[in-house]
Amino acid sequence: MSAQLIFDLVPLASTICYRDGAPRPPERHRKKLAAWENRNGIGRLIRKQAATFVGNTTLPASITLHQGDYGSGGVITLRVHRTFSVNSDLKFTVVERPAVGSVQVLDRPGDEAELVHLAESREAAEAWLKRHGYPTAVLHEITADEAAADAIEGRAVA
């Protein structure tokens, strides 16, 4: 599936795998392996940003994946996000969609919202929000209707 289809059809909090189709090089080829890992990976869809116009230039729509957090002692010191243009030549696959009943914690209302946490219930989301304090946060519960709409509209895992 293309990045444009991910942007159009896949809900936030889905786990997405991206690939360029090349085989993984052997471990001994460190530079080739690093380049391959840069174009092949997995992450959670946290943001969809519409196309932007800057003067006479158009920046295409994009998707952002959260690939991981690094730190120690329970303190996150580095968050890794990857942003892909909808024009990307990579192939994307939906590995997992958010479960029915889970709650997305979005940093703000509207189409430009970013997923900051996925909780298993509304109570867990509210508790997380009290500890982390996002003043304009919005909670969005994943309903059975949304999951059914994906199946009816042919948006099954690709």
N, CA, C and O atoms as a GROMACS GRO file, in nm:
protein
  632
    1MET      N    1   0.085  -0.116   0.000
    1MET     CA    2   0.000   0.000   0.000
    1MET      C    3   0.090   0.123   0.000
    1MET      O    4   0.200   0.119   0.054
    2SER      N    5   0.044   0.229  -0.058
    2SER     CA    6   0.124   0.351  -0.069
    2SER      C    7   0.106   0.438   0.056
    2SER      O    8   0.014   0.417   0.135
    3ALA      N    9   0.194   0.536   0.070
    3ALA     CA   10   0.182   0.631   0.181
    3ALA      C   11   0.053   0.712   0.169
    3ALA      O   12  -0.006   0.750   0.270
    4GLN      N   13   0.010   0.738   0.045
    4GLN     CA   14  -0.115   0.812   0.024
    4GLN      C   15  -0.234   0.732   0.079
    4GLN      O   16  -0.323   0.790   0.140
    5LEU      N   17  -0.236   0.600   0.058
    5LEU     CA   18  -0.344   0.517   0.112
    5LEU      C   19  -0.338   0.512   0.265
    5LEU      O   20  -0.443   0.512   0.330
    6ILE      N   21  -0.219   0.508   0.322
    6ILE     CA   22  -0.206   0.514   0.467
    6ILE      C   23  -0.268   0.645   0.517
    6ILE      O   24  -0.345   0.646   0.613
    7PHE      N   25  -0.233   0.755   0.452
    7PHE     CA   26  -0.286   0.886   0.489
    7PHE      C   27  -0.439   0.888   0.480
    7PHE      O   28  -0.506   0.940   0.569
    8ASP      N   29  -0.493   0.833   0.373
    8ASP     CA   30  -0.637   0.840   0.347
    8ASP      C   31  -0.719   0.744   0.432
    8ASP      O   32  -0.829   0.778   0.474
    9LEU      N   33  -0.668   0.623   0.460
    9LEU     CA   34  -0.752   0.518   0.512
    9LEU      C   35  -0.720   0.466   0.652
    9LEU      O   36  -0.809   0.414   0.719
   10VAL      N   37  -0.599   0.477   0.696
   10VAL     CA   38  -0.556   0.409   0.818
   10VAL      C   39  -0.568   0.502   0.938
   10VAL      O   40  -0.525   0.617   0.932
   11PRO      N   41  -0.629   0.453   1.049
   11PRO     CA   42  -0.645   0.539   1.168
   11PRO      C   43  -0.514   0.558   1.244
   11PRO      O   44  -0.424   0.474   1.238
   12LEU      N   45  -0.505   0.669   1.316
   12LEU     CA   46  -0.392   0.692   1.404
   12LEU      C   47  -0.382   0.577   1.503
   12LEU      O   48  -0.483   0.513   1.534
   13ALA      N   49  -0.263   0.549   1.552
   13ALA     CA   50  -0.232   0.444   1.648
   13ALA      C   51  -0.215   0.308   1.582
   13ALA      O   52  -0.190   0.209   1.652
   14SER      N   53  -0.228   0.299   1.451
   14SER     CA   54  -0.201   0.173   1.381
   14SER      C   55  -0.051   0.152   1.373
   14SER      O   56   0.026   0.248   1.364
   15THR      N   57  -0.010   0.026   1.375
   15THR     CA   58   0.130  -0.008   1.358
   15THR      C   59   0.155  -0.030   1.210
   15THR      O   60   0.086  -0.110   1.146
   16ILE      N   61   0.254   0.041   1.156
   16ILE     CA   62   0.281   0.042   1.013
   16ILE      C   63   0.424  -0.006   0.989
   16ILE      O   64   0.517   0.036   1.057
   17CYS      N   65   0.439  -0.094   0.890
   17CYS     CA   66   0.571  -0.141   0.847
   17CYS      C   67   0.600  -0.077   0.712
   17CYS      O   68   0.512  -0.067   0.628
   18TYR      N   69   0.723  -0.033   0.692
   18TYR     CA   70   0.760   0.025   0.562
   18TYR      C   71   0.882  -0.048   0.508
   18TYR      O   72   0.973  -0.085   0.582
   19ARG      N   73   0.883  -0.067   0.375
   19ARG     CA   74   0.988  -0.145   0.308
   19ARG      C   75   1.019  -0.084   0.173
   19ARG      O   76   0.935  -0.020   0.110
   20ASP      N   77   1.144  -0.106   0.129
   20ASP     CA   78   1.182  -0.064  -0.006
   20ASP      C   79   1.192  -0.183  -0.101
   20ASP      O   80   1.215  -0.163  -0.220
   21GLY      N   81   1.175  -0.305  -0.051
   21GLY     CA   82   1.178  -0.424  -0.135
   21GLY      C   83   1.314  -0.487  -0.150
   21GLY      O   84   1.324  -0.598  -0.203
   22ALA      N   85   1.419  -0.422  -0.105
   22ALA     CA   86   1.554  -0.478  -0.116
   22ALA      C   87   1.576  -0.581  -0.006
   22ALA      O   88   1.524  -0.566   0.105
   23PRO      N   89   1.654  -0.686  -0.036
   23PRO     CA   90   1.684  -0.784   0.069
   23PRO      C   91   1.778  -0.725   0.174
   23PRO      O   92   1.858  -0.636   0.144
   24ARG      N   93   1.767  -0.775   0.295
   24ARG     CA   94   1.852  -0.728   0.405
   24ARG      C   95   1.997  -0.774   0.381
   24ARG      O   96   2.020  -0.893   0.358
   25PRO      N   97   2.093  -0.681   0.386
   25PRO     CA   98   2.232  -0.720   0.368
   25PRO      C   99   2.285  -0.795   0.490
   25PRO      O  100   2.228  -0.784   0.598
   26PRO      N  101   2.393  -0.870   0.473
   26PRO     CA  102   2.452  -0.941   0.588
   26PRO      C  103   2.504  -0.842   0.694
   26PRO      O  104   2.534  -0.727   0.663
   27GLU      N  105   2.512  -0.889   0.818
   27GLU     CA  106   2.557  -0.806   0.930
   27GLU      C  107   2.696  -0.748   0.907
   27GLU      O  108   2.726  -0.638   0.954
   28ARG      N  109   2.781  -0.820   0.836
   28ARG     CA  110   2.920  -0.774   0.818
   28ARG      C  111   2.930  -0.650   0.729
   28ARG      O  112   3.031  -0.580   0.733
   29HIS      N  113   2.828  -0.623   0.649
   29HIS     CA  114   2.825  -0.504   0.564
   29HIS      C  115   2.756  -0.392   0.639
   29HIS      O  116   2.639  -0.362   0.614
   30ARG      N  117   2.826  -0.330   0.731
   30ARG     CA  118   2.765  -0.235   0.824
   30ARG      C  119   2.706  -0.112   0.756
   30ARG      O  120   2.596  -0.069   0.792
   31LYS      N  121   2.775  -0.056   0.659
   31LYS     CA  122   2.723   0.064   0.591
   31LYS      C  123   2.600   0.030   0.507
   31LYS      O  124   2.503   0.106   0.506
   32LYS      N  125   2.605  -0.082   0.436
   32LYS     CA  126   2.489  -0.124   0.356
   32LYS      C  127   2.371  -0.156   0.447
   32LYS      O  128   2.256  -0.125   0.416
   33LEU      N  129   2.400  -0.220   0.560
   33LEU     CA  130   2.295  -0.254   0.655
   33LEU      C  131   2.232  -0.128   0.714
   33LEU      O  132   2.110  -0.121   0.729
   34ALA      N  133   2.313  -0.029   0.747
   34ALA     CA  134   2.261   0.097   0.802
   34ALA      C  135   2.172   0.167   0.699
   34ALA      O  136   2.067   0.221   0.733
   35ALA      N  137   2.216   0.167   0.573
   35ALA     CA  138   2.134   0.229   0.467
   35ALA      C  139   2.004   0.152   0.449
   35ALA      O  140   1.899   0.213   0.430
   36TRP      N  141   2.009   0.020   0.456
   36TRP     CA  142   1.889  -0.062   0.442
   36TRP      C  143   1.792  -0.034   0.558
   36TRP      O  144   1.672  -0.019   0.537
   37GLU      N  145   1.844  -0.029   0.680
   37GLU     CA  146   1.760  -0.004   0.798
   37GLU      C  147   1.695   0.135   0.793
   37GLU      O  148   1.590   0.156   0.853
   38ASN      N  149   1.757   0.228   0.722
   38ASN     CA  150   1.700   0.362   0.706
   38ASN      C  151   1.575   0.360   0.618
   38ASN      O  152   1.490   0.448   0.629
   39ARG      N  153   1.564   0.261   0.530
   39ARG     CA  154   1.450   0.252   0.437
   39ARG      C  155   1.357   0.135   0.468
   39ARG      O  156   1.265   0.108   0.390
   40ASN      N  157   1.379   0.066   0.577
   40ASN     CA  158   1.297  -0.049   0.616
   40ASN      C  159   1.280  -0.047   0.767
   40ASN      O  160   1.378  -0.047   0.841
   41GLY      N  161   1.156  -0.045   0.813
   41GLY     CA  162   1.132  -0.040   0.956
   41GLY      C  163   0.985  -0.050   0.990
   41GLY      O  164   0.902  -0.085   0.907
   42ILE      N  165   0.955  -0.017   1.116
   42ILE     CA  166   0.819  -0.027   1.166
   42ILE      C  167   0.797   0.086   1.267
   42ILE      O  168   0.891   0.131   1.332
   43GLY      N  169   0.672   0.130   1.280
   43GLY     CA  170   0.640   0.234   1.378
   43GLY      C  171   0.491   0.251   1.393
   43GLY      O  172   0.412   0.193   1.319
   44ARG      N  173   0.453   0.331   1.491
   44ARG     CA  174   0.311   0.359   1.517
   44ARG      C  175   0.274   0.491   1.451
   44ARG      O  176   0.345   0.591   1.466
   45LEU      N  177   0.164   0.490   1.377
   45LEU     CA  178   0.117   0.611   1.309
   45LEU      C  179   0.068   0.711   1.414
   45LEU      O  180  -0.028   0.684   1.485
   46ILE      N  181   0.135   0.827   1.421
   46ILE     CA  182   0.098   0.925   1.523
   46ILE      C  183   0.046   1.056   1.466
   46ILE      O  184  -0.016   1.135   1.537
   47ARG      N  185   0.071   1.079   1.335
   47ARG     CA  186   0.025   1.206   1.279
   47ARG      C  187   0.004   1.196   1.129
   47ARG      O  188   0.077   1.127   1.058
   48LYS      N  189  -0.098   1.268   1.084
   48LYS     CA  190  -0.124   1.287   0.941
   48LYS      C  191  -0.131   1.437   0.919
   48LYS      O  192  -0.213   1.505   0.980
   49GLN      N  193  -0.045   1.487   0.833
   49GLN     CA  194  -0.043   1.631   0.808
   49GLN      C  195  -0.082   1.658   0.664
   49GLN      O  196  -0.023   1.602   0.572
   50ALA      N  197  -0.181   1.743   0.645
   50ALA     CA  198  -0.229   1.777   0.511
   50ALA      C  199  -0.123   1.858   0.436
   50ALA      O  200  -0.028   1.909   0.495
   51ALA      N  201  -0.142   1.868   0.306
   51ALA     CA  202  -0.050   1.947   0.223
   51ALA      C  203  -0.047   2.091   0.272
   51ALA      O  204  -0.148   2.145   0.319
   52THR      N  205   0.071   2.153   0.262
   52THR     CA  206   0.092   2.289   0.309
   52THR      C  207   0.143   2.375   0.194
   52THR      O  208   0.222   2.329   0.112
   53PHE      N  209   0.099   2.499   0.190
   53PHE     CA  210   0.145   2.592   0.087
   53PHE      C  211   0.233   2.698   0.152
   53PHE      O  212   0.190   2.768   0.244
   54VAL      N  213   0.357   2.709   0.104
   54VAL     CA  214   0.452   2.808   0.153
   54VAL      C  215   0.494   2.892   0.034
   54VAL      O  216   0.575   2.849  -0.048
   55GLY      N  217   0.437   3.011   0.024
   55GLY     CA  218   0.464   3.095  -0.092
   55GLY      C  219   0.414   3.026  -0.218
   55GLY      O  220   0.296   2.991  -0.228
   56ASN      N  221   0.503   3.008  -0.315
   56ASN     CA  222   0.467   2.940  -0.439
   56ASN      C  223   0.496   2.791  -0.434
   56ASN      O  224   0.479   2.721  -0.534
   57THR      N  225   0.540   2.741  -0.320
   57THR     CA  226   0.579   2.601  -0.306
   57THR      C  227   0.471   2.523  -0.232
   57THR      O  228   0.414   2.572  -0.134
   58THR      N  229   0.443   2.402  -0.279
   58THR     CA  230   0.348   2.314  -0.213
   58THR      C  231   0.425   2.200  -0.149
   58THR      O  232   0.498   2.127  -0.216
   59LEU      N  233   0.408   2.183  -0.019
   59LEU     CA  234   0.465   2.069   0.052
   59LEU      C  235   0.357   1.962   0.059
   59LEU      O  236   0.249   1.989   0.111
   60PRO      N  237   0.384   1.842   0.007
   60PRO     CA  238   0.279   1.739   0.003
   60PRO      C  239   0.239   1.691   0.142
   60PRO      O  240   0.311   1.711   0.239
   61ALA      N  241   0.125   1.628   0.149
   61ALA     CA  242   0.077   1.569   0.273
   61ALA      C  243   0.180   1.467   0.321
   61ALA      O  244   0.260   1.416   0.243
   62SER      N  245   0.177   1.439   0.452
   62SER     CA  246   0.274   1.345   0.507
   62SER      C  247   0.214   1.266   0.622
   62SER      O  248   0.112   1.302   0.679
   63ILE      N  249   0.282   1.156   0.654
   63ILE     CA  250   0.248   1.074   0.770
   63ILE      C  251   0.372   1.066   0.859
   63ILE      O  252   0.484   1.069   0.809
   64THR      N  253   0.350   1.055   0.989
   64THR     CA  254   0.461   1.044   1.084
   64THR      C  255   0.444   0.918   1.166
   64THR      O  256   0.336   0.891   1.219
   65LEU      N  257   0.553   0.841   1.176
   65LEU     CA  258   0.554   0.719   1.256
   65LEU      C  259   0.645   0.740   1.377
   65LEU      O  260   0.752   0.799   1.366
   66HIS      N  261   0.601   0.690   1.491
   66HIS     CA  262   0.684   0.690   1.612
   66HIS      C  263   0.757   0.556   1.613
   66HIS      O  264   0.693   0.451   1.620
   67GLN      N  265   0.890   0.560   1.605
   67GLN     CA  266   0.968   0.437   1.596
   67GLN      C  267   1.022   0.389   1.729
   67GLN      O  268   1.052   0.270   1.743
   68GLY      N  269   1.036   0.475   1.826
   68GLY     CA  270   1.086   0.428   1.954
   68GLY      C  271   1.127   0.541   2.046
   68GLY      O  272   1.140   0.657   2.006
   69ASP      N  273   1.146   0.503   2.173
   69ASP     CA  274   1.193   0.594   2.276
   69ASP      C  275   1.321   0.537   2.335
   69ASP      O  276   1.333   0.416   2.353
   70TYR      N  277   1.416   0.624   2.364
   70TYR     CA  278   1.542   0.582   2.423
   70TYR      C  279   1.569   0.662   2.548
   70TYR      O  280   1.540   0.782   2.554
   71GLY      N  281   1.625   0.596   2.648
   71GLY     CA  282   1.658   0.659   2.774
   71GLY      C  283   1.691   0.552   2.876
   71GLY      O  284   1.714   0.437   2.840
   72SER      N  285   1.695   0.590   3.001
   72SER     CA  286   1.722   0.493   3.107
   72SER      C  287   1.657   0.541   3.236
   72SER      O  288   1.628   0.659   3.253
   73GLY      N  289   1.637   0.448   3.326
   73GLY     CA  290   1.579   0.481   3.455
   73GLY      C  291   1.440   0.538   3.446
   73GLY      O  292   1.399   0.616   3.532
   74GLY      N  293   1.365   0.500   3.343
   74GLY     CA  294   1.229   0.548   3.327
   74GLY      C  295   1.220   0.689   3.270
   74GLY      O  296   1.110   0.745   3.262
   75VAL      N  297   1.334   0.747   3.230
   75VAL     CA  298   1.336   0.882   3.173
   75VAL      C  299   1.367   0.872   3.024
   75VAL      O  300   1.471   0.820   2.985
   76ILE      N  301   1.276   0.922   2.944
   76ILE     CA  302   1.295   0.921   2.799
   76ILE      C  303   1.382   1.041   2.762
   76ILE      O  304   1.347   1.155   2.793
   77THR      N  305   1.493   1.014   2.696
   77THR     CA  306   1.581   1.124   2.655
   77THR      C  307   1.576   1.149   2.505
   77THR      O  308   1.617   1.256   2.458
   78LEU      N  309   1.527   1.052   2.430
   78LEU     CA  310   1.521   1.067   2.285
   78LEU      C  311   1.399   0.994   2.229
   78LEU      O  312   1.379   0.876   2.258
   79ARG      N  313   1.319   1.065   2.151
   79ARG     CA  314   1.205   1.006   2.080
   79ARG      C  315   1.240   1.004   1.933
   79ARG      O  316   1.287   1.105   1.879
   80VAL      N  317   1.218   0.892   1.867
   80VAL     CA  318   1.249   0.880   1.725
   80VAL      C  319   1.120   0.877   1.645
   80VAL      O  320   1.037   0.787   1.661
   81HIS      N  321   1.104   0.977   1.558
   81HIS     CA  322   0.989   0.986   1.468
   81HIS      C  323   1.042   0.988   1.325
   81HIS      O  324   1.149   1.043   1.299
   82ARG      N  325   0.968   0.927   1.233
   82ARG     CA  326   1.002   0.932   1.090
   82ARG      C  327   0.882   0.987   1.017
   82ARG      O  328   0.770   0.940   1.037
   83THR      N  329   0.903   1.086   0.933
   83THR     CA  330   0.797   1.146   0.854
   83THR      C  331   0.819   1.110   0.708
   83THR      O  332   0.930   1.121   0.656
   84PHE      N  333   0.711   1.067   0.643
   84PHE     CA  334   0.715   1.027   0.503
   84PHE      C  335   0.616   1.110   0.423
   84PHE      O  336   0.502   1.129   0.465
   85SER      N  337   0.658   1.158   0.310
   85SER     CA  338   0.568   1.226   0.216
   85SER      C  339   0.473   1.122   0.158
   85SER      O  340   0.507   1.005   0.147
   86VAL      N  341   0.354   1.166   0.120
   86VAL     CA  342   0.261   1.074   0.055
   86VAL      C  343   0.313   1.032  -0.083
   86VAL      O  344   0.260   0.939  -0.144
   87ASN      N  345   0.416   1.100  -0.132
   87ASN     CA  346   0.478   1.066  -0.261
   87ASN      C  347   0.592   0.966  -0.246
   87ASN      O  348   0.662   0.937  -0.343
   88SER      N  349   0.614   0.914  -0.126
   88SER     CA  350   0.725   0.823  -0.100
   88SER      C  351   0.716   0.699  -0.189
   88SER      O  352   0.608   0.651  -0.220
   89ASP      N  353   0.834   0.650  -0.230
   89ASP     CA  354   0.838   0.529  -0.314
   89ASP      C  355   0.838   0.401  -0.231
   89ASP      O  356   0.839   0.292  -0.288
   90LEU      N  357   0.836   0.412  -0.098
   90LEU     CA  358   0.834   0.294  -0.013
   90LEU      C  359   0.696   0.228  -0.013
   90LEU      O  360   0.596   0.292  -0.044
   91LYS      N  361   0.693   0.100   0.022
   91LYS     CA  362   0.568   0.025   0.035
   91LYS      C  363   0.535   0.012   0.183
   91LYS      O  364   0.622  -0.022   0.264
   92PHE      N  365   0.411   0.040   0.218
   92PHE     CA  366   0.367   0.039   0.357
   92PHE      C  367   0.265  -0.074   0.379
   92PHE      O  368   0.185  -0.106   0.291
   93THR      N  369   0.271  -0.134   0.497
   93THR     CA  370   0.180  -0.241   0.534
   93THR      C  371   0.126  -0.213   0.673
   93THR      O  372   0.201  -0.176   0.763
   94VAL      N  373  -0.004  -0.231   0.691
   94VAL     CA  374  -0.065  -0.216   0.824
   94VAL      C  375  -0.045  -0.348   0.897
   94VAL      O  376  -0.095  -0.452   0.854
   95VAL      N  377   0.029  -0.343   1.008
   95VAL     CA  378   0.056  -0.462   1.088
   95VAL      C  379  -0.055  -0.484   1.188
   95VAL      O  380  -0.099  -0.597   1.210
   96GLU      N  381  -0.101  -0.374   1.250
   96GLU     CA  382  -0.204  -0.384   1.353
   96GLU      C  383  -0.279  -0.252   1.362
   96GLU      O  384  -0.220  -0.145   1.355
   97ARG      N  385  -0.409  -0.262   1.378
   97ARG     CA  386  -0.493  -0.144   1.400
   97ARG      C  387  -0.525  -0.133   1.548
   97ARG      O  388  -0.516  -0.233   1.620
   98PRO      N  389  -0.561  -0.015   1.597
   98PRO     CA  390  -0.596  -0.004   1.739
   98PRO      C  391  -0.718  -0.088   1.772
   98PRO      O  392  -0.812  -0.098   1.692
   99ALA      N  393  -0.716  -0.148   1.889
   99ALA     CA  394  -0.824  -0.237   1.932
   99ALA      C  395  -0.952  -0.157   1.962
   99ALA      O  396  -0.946  -0.042   2.004
  100VAL      N  397  -1.066  -0.222   1.939
  100VAL     CA  398  -1.194  -0.161   1.973
  100VAL      C  399  -1.198  -0.140   2.125
  100VAL      O  400  -1.165  -0.231   2.201
  101GLY      N  401  -1.237  -0.021   2.167
  101GLY     CA  402  -1.243   0.012   2.309
  101GLY      C  403  -1.119   0.086   2.358
  101GLY      O  404  -1.121   0.147   2.465
  102SER      N  405  -1.010   0.082   2.280
  102SER     CA  406  -0.892   0.158   2.321
  102SER      C  407  -0.919   0.307   2.298
  102SER      O  408  -1.008   0.344   2.222
  103VAL      N  409  -0.841   0.390   2.365
  103VAL     CA  410  -0.863   0.535   2.360
  103VAL      C  411  -0.736   0.605   2.315
  103VAL      O  412  -0.628   0.585   2.372
  104GLN      N  413  -0.750   0.686   2.213
  104GLN     CA  414  -0.639   0.767   2.164
  104GLN      C  415  -0.635   0.897   2.244
  104GLN      O  416  -0.738   0.962   2.263
  105VAL      N  417  -0.517   0.934   2.291
  105VAL     CA  418  -0.497   1.064   2.355
  105VAL      C  419  -0.427   1.150   2.250
  105VAL      O  420  -0.312   1.126   2.216
  106LEU      N  421  -0.499   1.251   2.200
  106LEU     CA  422  -0.447   1.342   2.098
  106LEU      C  423  -0.406   1.473   2.164
  106LEU      O  424  -0.473   1.518   2.257
  107ASP      N  425  -0.298   1.534   2.116
  107ASP     CA  426  -0.246   1.654   2.182
  107ASP      C  427  -0.334   1.777   2.164
  107ASP      O  428  -0.321   1.872   2.242
  108ARG      N  429  -0.422   1.778   2.065
  108ARG     CA  430  -0.508   1.894   2.040
  108ARG      C  431  -0.627   1.850   1.954
  108ARG      O  432  -0.621   1.743   1.893
  109PRO      N  433  -0.732   1.928   1.949
  109PRO     CA  434  -0.844   1.894   1.861
  109PRO      C  435  -0.811   1.928   1.715
  109PRO      O  436  -0.719   2.006   1.688
  110GLY      N  437  -0.885   1.869   1.623
  110GLY     CA  438  -0.871   1.905   1.483
  110GLY      C  439  -0.792   1.804   1.401
  110GLY      O  440  -0.746   1.702   1.451
  111ASP      N  441  -0.778   1.836   1.272
  111ASP     CA  442  -0.712   1.747   1.178
  111ASP      C  443  -0.561   1.740   1.197
  111ASP      O  444  -0.499   1.643   1.154
  112GLU      N  445  -0.500   1.838   1.261
  112GLU     CA  446  -0.355   1.842   1.280
  112GLU      C  447  -0.312   1.777   1.412
  112GLU      O  448  -0.197   1.791   1.453
  113ALA      N  449  -0.403   1.706   1.478
  113ALA     CA  450  -0.373   1.645   1.607
  113ALA      C  451  -0.268   1.536   1.593
  113ALA      O  452  -0.258   1.469   1.490
  114GLU      N  453  -0.190   1.519   1.699
  114GLU     CA  454  -0.088   1.415   1.704
  114GLU      C  455  -0.118   1.321   1.819
  114GLU      O  456  -0.153   1.364   1.928
  115LEU      N  457  -0.105   1.192   1.794
  115LEU     CA  458  -0.126   1.091   1.898
  115LEU      C  459  -0.010   1.097   1.996
  115LEU      O  460   0.106   1.087   1.956
  116VAL      N  461  -0.041   1.114   2.125
  116VAL     CA  462   0.065   1.115   2.226
  116VAL      C  463   0.061   0.990   2.313
  116VAL      O  464   0.159   0.957   2.380
  117HIS      N  465  -0.054   0.920   2.313
  117HIS     CA  466  -0.065   0.797   2.393
  117HIS      C  467  -0.185   0.717   2.345
  117HIS      O  468  -0.286   0.773   2.301
  118LEU      N  469  -0.173   0.585   2.353
  118LEU     CA  470  -0.286   0.496   2.325
  118LEU      C  471  -0.311   0.415   2.452
  118LEU      O  472  -0.225   0.338   2.495
  119ALA      N  473  -0.430   0.432   2.511
  119ALA     CA  474  -0.465   0.364   2.635
  119ALA      C  475  -0.568   0.255   2.608
  119ALA      O  476  -0.641   0.261   2.509
  120GLU      N  477  -0.572   0.156   2.695
  120GLU     CA  478  -0.666   0.045   2.676
  120GLU      C  479  -0.809   0.079   2.714
  120GLU      O  480  -0.902   0.009   2.675
  121SER      N  481  -0.829   0.188   2.793
  121SER     CA  482  -0.964   0.229   2.832
  121SER      C  483  -0.966   0.380   2.858
  121SER      O  484  -0.862   0.444   2.866
  122ARG      N  485  -1.086   0.434   2.870
  122ARG     CA  486  -1.101   0.577   2.898
  122ARG      C  487  -1.042   0.611   3.034
  122ARG      O  488  -0.978   0.716   3.050
  123GLU      N  489  -1.062   0.524   3.134
  123GLU     CA  490  -1.008   0.550   3.268
  123GLU      C  491  -0.856   0.555   3.264
  123GLU      O  492  -0.795   0.642   3.326
  124ALA      N  493  -0.794   0.462   3.191
  124ALA     CA  494  -0.648   0.460   3.180
  124ALA      C  495  -0.598   0.584   3.106
  124ALA      O  496  -0.494   0.639   3.141
  125ALA      N  497  -0.672   0.629   3.006
  125ALA     CA  498  -0.634   0.749   2.931
  125ALA      C  499  -0.642   0.873   3.021
  125ALA      O  500  -0.553   0.958   3.017
  126GLU      N  501  -0.749   0.883   3.101
  126GLU     CA  502  -0.763   0.998   3.190
  126GLU      C  503  -0.655   0.998   3.298
  126GLU      O  504  -0.603   1.104   3.334
  127ALA      N  505  -0.621   0.879   3.348
  127ALA     CA  506  -0.514   0.869   3.448
  127ALA      C  507  -0.380   0.910   3.386
  127ALA      O  508  -0.302   0.982   3.449
  128TRP      N  509  -0.353   0.864   3.265
  128TRP     CA  510  -0.228   0.901   3.196
  128TRP      C  511  -0.223   1.052   3.174
  128TRP      O  512  -0.119   1.115   3.192
  129LEU      N  513  -0.336   1.108   3.135
  129LEU     CA  514  -0.343   1.251   3.107
  129LEU      C  515  -0.318   1.334   3.233
  129LEU      O  516  -0.255   1.440   3.225
  130LYS      N  517  -0.364   1.288   3.348
  130LYS     CA  518  -0.340   1.359   3.474
  130LYS      C  519  -0.192   1.361   3.507
  130LYS      O  520  -0.141   1.460   3.560
  131ARG      N  521  -0.122   1.251   3.477
  131ARG     CA  522   0.022   1.243   3.507
  131ARG      C  523   0.106   1.323   3.409
  131ARG      O  524   0.212   1.372   3.446
  132HIS      N  525   0.061   1.337   3.284
  132HIS     CA  526   0.144   1.398   3.181
  132HIS      C  527   0.098   1.537   3.138
  132HIS      O  528   0.176   1.610   3.075
  133GLY      N  529  -0.023   1.576   3.169
  133GLY     CA  530  -0.070   1.712   3.152
  133GLY      C  531  -0.059   1.775   3.014
  133GLY      O  532   0.031   1.854   2.988
  134TYR      N  533  -0.148   1.740   2.927
  134TYR     CA  534  -0.164   1.810   2.800
  134TYR      C  535  -0.290   1.894   2.812
  134TYR      O  536  -0.400   1.838   2.812
  135PRO      N  537  -0.279   2.026   2.823
  135PRO     CA  538  -0.396   2.109   2.854
  135PRO      C  539  -0.503   2.109   2.745
  135PRO      O  540  -0.620   2.130   2.776
  136THR      N  541  -0.467   2.086   2.620
  136THR     CA  542  -0.567   2.090   2.513
  136THR      C  543  -0.594   1.950   2.457
  136THR      O  544  -0.645   1.936   2.346
  137ALA      N  545  -0.561   1.847   2.534
  137ALA     CA  546  -0.574   1.709   2.487
  137ALA      C  547  -0.719   1.672   2.459
  137ALA      O  548  -0.812   1.724   2.520
  138VAL      N  549  -0.735   1.579   2.365
  138VAL     CA  550  -0.866   1.526   2.327
  138VAL      C  551  -0.858   1.374   2.337
  138VAL      O  552  -0.761   1.314   2.293
  139LEU      N  553  -0.962   1.313   2.394
  139LEU     CA  554  -0.969   1.167   2.401
  139LEU      C  555  -1.063   1.119   2.292
  139LEU      O  556  -1.172   1.173   2.275
  140HIS      N  557  -1.019   1.017   2.218
  140HIS     CA  558  -1.101   0.962   2.111
  140HIS      C  559  -1.103   0.810   2.125
  140HIS      O  560  -1.000   0.744   2.112
  141GLU      N  561  -1.223   0.756   2.152
  141GLU     CA  562  -1.237   0.612   2.171
  141GLU      C  563  -1.256   0.543   2.035
  141GLU      O  564  -1.330   0.592   1.950
  142ILE      N  565  -1.188   0.430   2.017
  142ILE     CA  566  -1.204   0.350   1.897
  142ILE      C  567  -1.329   0.264   1.915
  142ILE      O  568  -1.337   0.182   2.007
  143THR      N  569  -1.426   0.284   1.828
  143THR     CA  570  -1.554   0.215   1.840
  143THR      C  571  -1.563   0.097   1.744
  143THR      O  572  -1.485   0.087   1.649
  144ALA      N  573  -1.657   0.010   1.770
  144ALA     CA  574  -1.681  -0.104   1.682
  144ALA      C  575  -1.728  -0.056   1.545
  144ALA      O  576  -1.701  -0.120   1.444
  145ASP      N  577  -1.799   0.058   1.541
  145ASP     CA  578  -1.846   0.114   1.414
  145ASP      C  579  -1.728   0.150   1.324
  145ASP      O  580  -1.734   0.128   1.203
  146GLU      N  581  -1.621   0.206   1.382
  146GLU     CA  582  -1.503   0.242   1.303
  146GLU      C  583  -1.435   0.118   1.247
  146GLU      O  584  -1.392   0.116   1.132
  147ALA      N  585  -1.425   0.014   1.329
  147ALA     CA  586  -1.364  -0.110   1.284
  147ALA      C  587  -1.449  -0.174   1.174
  147ALA      O  588  -1.395  -0.227   1.077
  148ALA      N  589  -1.581  -0.170   1.190
  148ALA     CA  590  -1.670  -0.226   1.089
  148ALA      C  591  -1.662  -0.146   0.960
  148ALA      O  592  -1.668  -0.203   0.851
  149ALA      N  593  -1.649  -0.014   0.970
  149ALA     CA  594  -1.637   0.070   0.850
  149ALA      C  595  -1.512   0.034   0.772
  149ALA      O  596  -1.514   0.034   0.649
  150ASP      N  597  -1.403   0.003   0.841
  150ASP     CA  598  -1.281  -0.038   0.772
  150ASP      C  599  -1.306  -0.165   0.692
  150ASP      O  600  -1.261  -0.175   0.578
  151ALA      N  601  -1.377  -0.261   0.749
  151ALA     CA  602  -1.403  -0.387   0.681
  151ALA      C  603  -1.500  -0.368   0.564
  151ALA      O  604  -1.480  -0.424   0.456
  152ILE      N  605  -1.604  -0.289   0.584
  152ILE     CA  606  -1.705  -0.267   0.480
  152ILE      C  607  -1.645  -0.190   0.362
  152ILE      O  608  -1.675  -0.221   0.247
  153GLU      N  609  -1.561  -0.091   0.392
  153GLU     CA  610  -1.504  -0.008   0.286
  153GLU      C  611  -1.381  -0.073   0.221
  153GLU      O  612  -1.314  -0.011   0.139
  154GLY      N  613  -1.352  -0.197   0.260
  154GLY     CA  614  -1.238  -0.265   0.199
  154GLY      C  615  -1.104  -0.221   0.254
  154GLY      O  616  -1.002  -0.233   0.187
  155ARG      N  617  -1.104  -0.170   0.377
  155ARG     CA  618  -0.980  -0.122   0.434
  155ARG      C  619  -0.920  -0.225   0.529
  155ARG      O  620  -0.865  -0.189   0.633
  156ALA      N  621  -0.929  -0.350   0.494
  156ALA     CA  622  -0.871  -0.454   0.576
  156ALA      C  623  -0.719  -0.441   0.572
  156ALA      O  624  -0.664  -0.372   0.487
  157VAL      N  625  -0.654  -0.507   0.666
  157VAL     CA  626  -0.508  -0.501   0.673
  157VAL      C  627  -0.450  -0.545   0.541
  157VAL      O  628  -0.482  -0.652   0.490
  158ALA      N  629  -0.364  -0.461   0.485
  158ALA     CA  630  -0.304  -0.490   0.356
  158ALA      C  631  -0.169  -0.555   0.370
  158ALA      O  632  -0.104  -0.587   0.271
   0.00000   0.00000   0.00000
